[in-house]
Amino acid sequence: MAPLRETNRWWVYQRERFPVPAHGPVILAFSLSAIAYSALLRGATSLPGWRPCLVAFVSSFLSFLQLRIADEFKDFDEDSRYRPYRPVPRGLVYLRDLAWVWAGCIVVQLLLCLWLSPRILWLLAATWLYLLLMTKEFFTRRWLKAHPVLYMVSHMAIMPLVDFYATTCDWAPAGFAHPPRGLLWFLLVSFSNGMVVEIGRKIRSPQDEERGVETYSFLWGARRAVLVWLAMMIATAGFACMAARGIRFEAPVFLILACVVLVAAALAIRFLRTQSSGGGKPVETMAGVWSLLLYLDLGVVPLAVSHWRPL
């Protein structure tokens, strides 16, 4: 019975803190988009093979899991005080358990890196280092907490790092000494989209706010938080169109993302008008749908189109 209980507690943990059915498709689109976009920039018309795709996906998935684990460590005191219902404060799993999971992620990522292309190990190590600094809140926790915008920006910088490593799984094994020209716009998409997701998941109706939880709707007010969320979505769409120019796919990307922005704006207006309990959930869901469509439109879809009909 002990192994069954052990499996069950980790199943509950992932369901509450890192639901694989929700995160898995977005991370898959994220990693395959990085591979596909890099391949398109260097003139390829198909994915580079199953090994780069596998390494990019598994490494990205584990990086996002490490991000969640980092949150558990840096937020432990606040969670224990204000959110005792979460898995770690209530004793479902312990920080030492999560430290072993973190170590396991590093081992798997390291082995995959050495298997694919040892020369990109430096970038993987840089990602680990940044994650560690995030866990320690860059040793300036109080100052960052007092500046929520800088706090968000400093934490979202991990997104282009993870994305850049995923792209190296394409161009480094292909023999390129440097990343393909034009990759910067794609990394800016990852950075700004991280803020779309971060703000979107922290917008709540007044009755859903929790004591000690600094959501953006609490810090800025619901109206300003929604406006900033939409502004970041539009900025991300702008970066995406610039990235799409590099692969000659800007028209489809513009049309699709413009439609999604309009739907998001409609949801935002409805949220502000009703302010009902649970009203922030559609905004959070929309942020996830946006991310999925964004990455598919920047990598997987144009690569599939170019495979059947050269761009």
Number of C-alpha atoms within 10 A of each C-alpha: 5 7 7 8 10 12 11 13 14 14 13 15 17 15 13 11 14 17 13 14 10 12 14 14 13 22 22 21 22 28 33 25 29 33 31 27 33 29 23 23 19 17 12 15 20 17 20 18 10 9 15 27 23 17 22 31 23 18 25 22 22 19 23 17 20 23 18 14 21 22 14 22 18 15 14 18 13 14 20 14 12 15 19 15 12 18 20 20 20 13 11 15 17 14 15 10 10 18 15 11 16 18 12 13 18 19 12 14 22 17 12 20 20 12 12 19 16 14 13 16 16 11 15 20 14 15 20 18 12 17 20 15 14 20 20 14 20 15 11 10 14 9 12 16 14 10 11 15 12 13 18 16 14 15 21 18 18 23 22 21 20 26 22 24 24 27 28 24 27 29 21 19 17 14 8 12 10 9 17 18 11 18 17 16 19 28 23 20 26 29 22 24 28 25 24 26 22 19 23 28 20 19 29 28 20 17 11 14 16 13 9 11 14 14 21 23 21 17 13 14 15 22 15 13 21 26 14 18 25 20 14 19 28 18 17 24 23 17 22 27 24 22 25 24 15 17 22 15 22 18 11 16 24 18 11 14 22 15 11 19 18 12 13 21 17 11 18 22 15 14 23 15 10 10 17 15 13 14 22 24 17 18 25 20 15 21 23 20 14 21 22 18 18 25 27 24 24 28 26 22 19 26 27 15 14 17 14 10 10 10 13
